Amino acid sequence: MSSPQIVRVDWPQYDAAIADIARFLAERAFAPELLVGIARGGLVPLTSLSHRLNVRKIGVMLLDKTATDERFANDAEKPVRMDGAVFRWDGPTAPRTALVVDDITAYGDTMRAARLLLRERFGERTSVLAVSLCIRNPHGEAARGSALDPATMIDHYAIQIPTDSWVVFPWE
């Protein structure tokens, strides 16, 4: 078995990815009222997007893929457990728009769980978009467009990385 390829994302690449996500949102006229980061990897992009988009209402979800919770499982092999969620939302009504952000999407199951949790917390009227700095498809080209394609769980990603890679971000 070969070692994974190391992909280093430097600060200029990271800044370009954040700009790319902001451009994607602007092109769709999607102005999120609430930003939600998936801990831990989504917290740095959450902060960057919060500043760039001038959105102060934020949330954090701690999702873990090591225990079982059938409600969030894409399949029996990749269950997701939610260990906690905190939202800075004190409005009298649910947010109309929410953006979920993570650093890497490989299977898409944590994004699926995050969408489910936001819908459970705020209701179906909240429009949710999911974005990721990087995407990696461990199932390869054969899965493109299928339920195994992580791109089916996110609305946009800034960087595509090789399947057999390990990403090192500038803050690591």
Salt bridges, closest charged atoms under 4 A:
ASP20 OD1 - ARG23 NH2 3.65
ASP20 OD2 - HIS156 NE2 2.53
GLU27 OE1 - ARG28 NH1 3.46
GLU33 OE2 - ARG96 NH2 2.67
ASP64 OD2 - ARG81 NH2 2.98
ASP69 OD2 - ARG71 NH2 3.94
GLU77 OE1 - LYS78 NZ 3.71
ASP83 OD1 - ARG81 NE 2.46
ASP90 OD1 - LYS57 NZ 2.71
ASP109 OD1 - LYS65 NZ 3.94
GLU120 OE1 - ARG71 NH1 2.63
GLU141 OE2 - ARG144 NH2 2.83
ASP155 OD2 - ARG115 NH2 2.56
